Amino acid sequence: RPLPHPQARQPAAGVPFAVMGALVAIEERKKLLSEVWLFNGATDEELTMLAELAYEVTVGPHVDIVNENEFGDELFLVVDGHAAVTRRGVDLGVLNAGDFFGEMALLGTGVRTSTVRSVVAMTLLGLRAEHFDDVLASHPMVARRVLSVVVRRLDQTDRRLAELEGRPRTG
């Protein structure tokens, strides 16, 4: 059951808990975000900002969440579940709770470099490109962590593809 974006919920006249529901959703998102290593050490204020920008996505098993070579403008954080990552049909690994994906498209051309397919039902938090840019600009530690993951993923992918193609790895 997706959590509504708090700004999309307008309290009905005389119903005080509509706002309370939005606050609970924000607190749940903050807790989820605080458990993702990418945001380790973030202040309560930073977590609140991220929680207000993030939205929850649920997918069933065996669903392509993102597809290689398609345009993408979102980063996803895995809250619950597992997903397989492939490029050109080559298995690149599994994403688990606490992992994130989609950053390559946001930092590069906007084109997805891999396909991510759910293995089981999953819960994700999504962050749109414009919000992700704001987070990177105002939180250098998050930017540094994202870049370290990007470099590591590029290296691992290059090694895996070189191995499968029987060529020496360059670089």
C-alpha positions, 0 to 999 in steps of 0.5 A, a space after each residue: 500500500 503506497 504512502 501518499 505524498 504528504 503535499 497531495 493530502 489535504 485535510 478534510 474540514 473537521 477531520 484532524 487526522 488527515 494531517 496526522 496520517 501525513 505526519 506518520 508517513 513522513 516519520 516512517 519515511 525518515 526511519 526508512 531513510 535513516 537505515 540506508 547507509 547512504 544517509 548515515 549520519 544525516 541530521 533529523 532536519 536532513 532526513 525530514 527534507 528527504 522524507 518529504 521529497 521521497 515517495 513509496 513504490 511497491 512492486 510485485 515479484 518479477 517486475 522490471 523496475 527500470 530497463 536498460 537504455 530507457 530514459 530515467 529520472 528517478 533514483 530508488 532506495 530498496 526498503 524491502 525485497 531483492 532485485 536482480 541487476 543485468 546489463 546486455 543480459 549479463 547478471 551483475 548482482 543483486 540489490 537488497 534492503 539498504 541498496 539504491 539504484 538509478 543514480 547512473 541515469 541521474 548523473 549521466 545522460 538520463 539513460 538507464 545503464 542496466 535493467 533492475 528486476 524484482 525477485 520478490 515483492 519489493 518496497 522502494 523509496 523514489 527520489 526524482 532527479 530535481 530533488 536528487 540534485 538538490 540533495 547532492 548540492 546541499 549534502 556533500 557527504 551524500 554526494 561523495 557516497 553516491 560517487 564512490 558507489 558509481 565508481 565501484 559499480 563501473 569497475 565491477 561491471 567492466 571487470 564482469 563484462 571483460 571476463 565474459 567476453 574473454 578480453 583483458 580488463 583495461 584501466 
